[in-house]
């Protein structure tokens, strides 16, 4: 249609409108499996991207996200989860979404072509040296995302580019290019499908590795979560009990002493004072394993 790889025809698209629904589902699932396989070759660059993000946050910088349309939604889904899951302050993980909040209720195609909008969003995010930004565009050529990537790089930020087509401008601009070569979509051009699935997987991988790198994941538990609802308050108590080996009531008491902070509460539940727990975590740069060893 346009010469874009993400706009090419998928072999499973032929006749899809005239076959039974169960067969349509089978074709969609087959296309999704094929897309997921495209993540594996990207592992080396995903690892580098995660370390860059963790280092930026470790040093007091920001790890921002940027995108338009479906790619922007994938970025937004990951970005919004980081404060609750890993206790990272929202202003450290800003989101640049073409069209802003208005575009979340009604997707506006024109905003992805607006460089001025991209510049204004970048100014508001305040990115510069020491920061990292993940820029997503399935086609690798969305004007909004390209403008953000170019200007963020000019201001000293490291650019991680995620695209679903090889040889694209976004990947050329990026300091850390991540190619997720998913090929054509079963609904031609609908990159919310295979491309969107792989973007979400890659972002899940990056953010979990960032959380581990910062010491916010221990044995798979969210040990730096922000407990701001009943479900998470209960989860925090269970995490403290399971990691420390203490009874649930002791875990709840430890959390009250630490103001709801899970990591020091785990150490308090093992017998340390709040001051000792905080000192141990300072010494271990927020990682529980060495702090737990020191408390024994």
C-alpha positions as CSV (number, residue, x, y, z in Angstrom):
1,X,0.0,0.0,0.0
2,X,2.6,2.6,1.0
3,X,5.9,0.7,1.0
4,X,5.9,0.5,4.8
5,X,6.6,-3.0,6.2
6,X,3.9,-2.5,8.8
7,X,1.4,-1.8,6.0
8,X,2.2,-4.9,3.9
9,X,-0.3,-7.7,3.5
10,X,-0.2,-10.7,5.9
11,X,-0.5,-14.1,4.3
12,X,-3.3,-15.0,6.7
13,X,-5.4,-12.0,5.8
14,X,-6.7,-13.5,2.5
15,X,-10.4,-14.4,2.8
16,X,-10.5,-13.7,6.5
17,X,-13.9,-12.0,6.2
18,X,-15.6,-15.1,4.8
19,X,-14.4,-17.9,7.2
20,X,-15.9,-19.1,10.4
21,X,-15.2,-17.1,13.6
22,X,-13.2,-19.9,15.2
23,X,-10.9,-20.0,12.2
24,X,-10.4,-16.2,12.4
25,X,-9.4,-16.7,16.1
26,X,-6.9,-19.4,15.1
27,X,-5.4,-17.1,12.4
28,X,-5.1,-14.2,14.9
29,X,-3.4,-16.4,17.5
30,X,-1.0,-17.8,14.9
31,X,-0.1,-14.2,13.8
32,X,0.4,-13.2,17.5
33,X,2.7,-16.2,18.1
34,X,4.8,-15.2,15.1
35,X,5.0,-11.6,16.3
36,X,6.1,-12.7,19.8
37,X,9.1,-14.6,18.2
38,X,10.4,-11.3,17.0
39,X,11.2,-10.3,20.6
40,X,14.0,-12.9,21.0
41,X,16.5,-11.3,18.6
42,X,16.1,-8.0,20.4
43,X,17.2,-9.4,23.8
44,X,20.8,-7.9,23.7
45,X,19.4,-4.4,23.1
46,X,16.6,-4.8,25.6
47,X,19.3,-5.6,28.2
48,X,21.3,-2.5,27.3
49,X,18.1,-0.4,27.4
50,X,17.1,-1.7,30.8
51,X,20.6,-0.9,32.3
52,X,20.4,2.6,30.8
53,X,17.0,3.2,32.4
54,X,18.1,1.8,35.8
55,X,21.3,3.9,35.7
56,X,19.4,7.1,34.9
57,X,17.0,6.6,37.8
58,X,19.8,5.4,40.1
59,X,21.6,8.7,39.5
60,X,18.5,10.9,40.1
61,X,17.5,11.3,36.5
62,X,14.4,10.4,34.6
63,X,13.2,7.5,32.4
64,X,10.6,9.0,30.1
65,X,8.3,7.4,27.5
66,X,7.0,8.9,24.2
67,X,4.7,7.7,21.5
68,X,1.6,8.4,19.5
69,X,-1.5,6.3,18.8
70,X,-1.3,2.6,19.6
71,X,2.5,2.8,20.3
72,X,1.8,5.6,22.7
73,X,-0.8,3.6,24.5
74,X,1.6,0.7,25.0
75,X,4.2,3.1,26.4
76,X,1.5,4.8,28.6
77,X,0.4,1.4,30.0
78,X,4.0,0.6,31.1
79,X,4.8,4.1,32.3
80,X,1.7,4.4,34.6
81,X,2.4,1.2,36.4
82,X,5.9,2.1,37.5
83,X,5.0,4.3,40.5
84,X,2.6,1.7,42.0
85,X,4.7,-1.4,41.2
86,X,8.2,-0.1,42.0
87,X,7.6,3.0,44.1
88,X,9.2,5.3,41.5
89,X,8.0,8.9,41.8
90,X,5.7,9.9,38.9
91,X,7.8,12.9,38.0
92,X,10.8,10.6,37.4
93,X,8.9,8.7,34.7
94,X,7.1,11.3,32.6
95,X,4.9,10.3,29.6
96,X,4.9,12.2,26.3
97,X,1.7,11.1,24.5
98,X,0.7,12.8,21.3
99,X,-2.5,14.7,22.0
100,X,-2.3,14.4,25.7
101,X,-5.2,13.2,27.9
102,X,-7.8,14.3,25.3
103,X,-6.4,11.8,22.9
104,X,-7.0,9.0,25.4
105,X,-10.8,9.4,25.1
106,X,-10.8,10.0,21.3
107,X,-7.8,9.0,19.3
108,X,-6.8,11.9,17.1
109,X,-4.7,11.0,14.1
110,X,-3.4,14.5,13.3
111,X,-1.5,15.0,16.6
112,X,1.0,12.3,15.6
113,X,2.1,14.6,12.7
114,X,2.6,17.7,14.8
115,X,6.3,18.6,15.6
116,X,5.3,21.7,17.6
117,X,3.2,19.6,19.9
118,X,6.2,17.2,20.4
119,X,8.5,20.1,21.3
120,X,6.0,21.5,23.8
121,X,5.6,18.1,25.4
122,X,9.4,17.7,25.6
123,X,9.8,21.1,27.2
124,X,7.3,20.1,29.9
125,X,9.1,16.9,30.6
126,X,12.3,18.8,31.2
127,X,14.6,16.1,29.8
128,X,18.4,16.6,29.5
129,X,21.7,15.0,30.3
130,X,21.5,12.0,32.5
131,X,18.0,11.2,31.4
132,X,16.7,8.4,29.2
133,X,13.6,8.3,27.0
134,X,11.9,5.3,25.4
135,X,10.4,6.4,22.0
136,X,8.0,4.0,20.4
137,X,6.7,4.0,16.8
138,X,5.7,0.8,15.0
139,X,6.5,2.2,11.6
140,X,9.6,3.9,12.9
141,X,8.7,7.1,11.2
142,X,5.9,8.9,13.2
143,X,6.7,12.6,13.1
144,X,5.8,13.3,16.7
145,X,8.0,10.5,18.0
146,X,10.9,11.4,15.7
147,X,10.8,15.0,16.8
148,X,10.9,13.9,20.4
149,X,13.7,11.5,19.8
150,X,15.9,14.0,17.8
151,X,15.4,16.9,20.2
152,X,15.8,14.8,23.4
153,X,19.1,13.5,22.0
154,X,20.2,17.1,21.2
155,X,19.5,18.0,24.8
156,X,21.7,15.2,26.1
157,X,19.2,12.5,26.9
158,X,19.8,8.9,25.8
159,X,17.2,7.7,23.3
160,X,15.9,4.2,23.3
161,X,14.0,3.6,20.1
162,X,11.5,0.7,19.7
163,X,10.2,0.1,16.1
164,X,8.6,-2.8,14.3
165,X,10.2,-2.2,10.9
166,X,13.9,-2.4,10.0
167,X,16.0,0.4,8.6
168,X,13.7,3.1,9.9
169,X,14.6,6.7,11.0
170,X,13.7,6.1,14.6
171,X,16.2,3.2,14.9
172,X,18.9,5.4,13.2
173,X,18.4,8.2,15.7
174,X,18.3,6.0,18.7
175,X,21.4,5.5,20.9
176,X,19.9,2.1,21.8
177,X,17.8,0.8,18.9
178,X,15.4,-2.1,19.5
179,X,14.0,-3.7,16.4
180,X,10.9,-5.8,16.9
181,X,10.5,-7.1,13.3
182,X,6.9,-8.3,13.4
183,X,6.1,-7.8,9.7
184,X,2.6,-7.3,8.4
185,X,-0.5,-7.3,10.5
186,X,-3.4,-9.7,9.9
187,X,-5.6,-6.6,9.8
188,X,-3.4,-4.6,7.4
189,X,-1.8,-1.6,9.1
190,X,-3.4,-2.2,12.5
191,X,-0.2,-2.1,14.6
192,X,-2.2,-2.4,17.8
193,X,-2.0,-6.2,17.1
194,X,1.3,-8.0,16.5
195,X,3.4,-4.8,16.8
196,X,1.5,-3.7,19.9
197,X,1.9,-7.1,21.6
198,X,5.7,-7.1,21.1
199,X,6.0,-3.5,22.2
200,X,4.2,-4.4,25.5
201,X,6.3,-7.5,26.0
202,X,9.6,-5.5,25.4
203,X,8.5,-2.8,27.8
204,X,7.5,-5.3,30.4
205,X,11.0,-6.8,30.1
206,X,12.7,-3.4,30.3
207,X,10.7,-2.1,33.3
208,X,11.1,-5.4,35.3
209,X,14.8,-5.4,34.7
210,X,14.9,-1.7,35.7
211,X,13.0,-2.6,38.9
212,X,15.5,-5.5,39.6
213,X,18.4,-3.2,38.9
214,X,17.2,-0.7,41.4
215,X,16.6,-3.3,44.1
216,X,12.8,-3.0,43.9
217,X,12.2,-6.7,43.1
218,X,13.2,-9.5,45.5
219,X,12.3,-13.1,44.7
220,X,9.6,-11.8,42.4
221,X,8.0,-9.6,45.1
222,X,7.4,-5.9,44.7
223,X,9.4,-4.8,47.7
224,X,9.2,-1.1,46.8
225,X,5.5,-0.9,45.9
226,X,3.4,2.1,46.9
227,X,0.5,0.7,49.0
228,X,-2.2,3.2,48.2
229,X,-5.3,1.0,48.3
230,X,-6.6,-1.9,50.4
231,X,-5.4,-4.6,48.0
232,X,-1.8,-3.2,48.0
233,X,-1.8,-2.6,51.8
234,X,-2.7,-6.3,52.2
235,X,-0.1,-7.3,49.6
236,X,2.6,-5.3,51.3
237,X,1.9,-7.1,54.6
238,X,2.0,-10.5,52.9
239,X,5.3,-9.6,51.2
240,X,6.9,-8.5,54.5
241,X,5.7,-11.7,56.2
242,X,6.8,-14.0,53.4
243,X,10.3,-12.5,52.9
244,X,11.1,-12.0,56.6
245,X,9.5,-15.2,57.8
246,X,7.5,-13.3,60.4
247,X,3.8,-13.8,61.3
248,X,1.4,-11.5,59.4
249,X,0.6,-9.5,62.6
250,X,4.3,-8.8,63.1
251,X,4.6,-7.8,59.5
252,X,1.7,-5.4,59.8
253,X,3.3,-3.9,63.0
254,X,6.6,-3.5,61.1
255,X,4.9,-1.7,58.3
256,X,3.3,0.7,60.8
257,X,6.8,1.5,62.2
258,X,8.2,2.2,58.7
259,X,5.2,4.3,57.4
260,X,4.3,1.5,55.0
261,X,7.7,1.2,53.4
262,X,8.2,-2.5,52.6
263,X,11.9,-2.9,52.4
264,X,12.8,-1.5,55.8
265,X,9.7,-3.3,57.3
266,X,11.1,-6.6,56.2
267,X,14.3,-5.9,58.2
268,X,12.3,-4.6,61.1
269,X,10.3,-7.8,61.1
270,X,13.6,-9.6,61.5
271,X,14.5,-7.7,64.6
272,X,16.2,-4.5,63.4
273,X,15.2,-1.0,64.5
274,X,13.9,1.4,61.9
275,X,17.1,3.3,62.0
276,X,19.2,0.1,61.6
277,X,17.0,-1.0,58.7
278,X,17.4,2.3,56.9
279,X,21.1,2.3,57.4
280,X,21.5,-1.3,56.1
281,X,19.5,-0.3,53.0
282,X,21.6,2.8,52.5
283,X,24.7,0.6,52.6
284,X,23.3,-1.9,50.1
285,X,22.0,0.9,47.8
286,X,18.4,-0.3,48.3
287,X,19.0,-4.0,47.6
288,X,17.5,-6.4,50.1
289,X,19.8,-9.4,49.7
290,X,22.9,-7.8,51.2
291,X,20.8,-6.0,53.8
292,X,19.3,-9.3,54.9
293,X,22.7,-10.9,55.2
294,X,23.9,-8.0,57.3
295,X,20.9,-8.3,59.6
296,X,21.6,-11.9,60.4
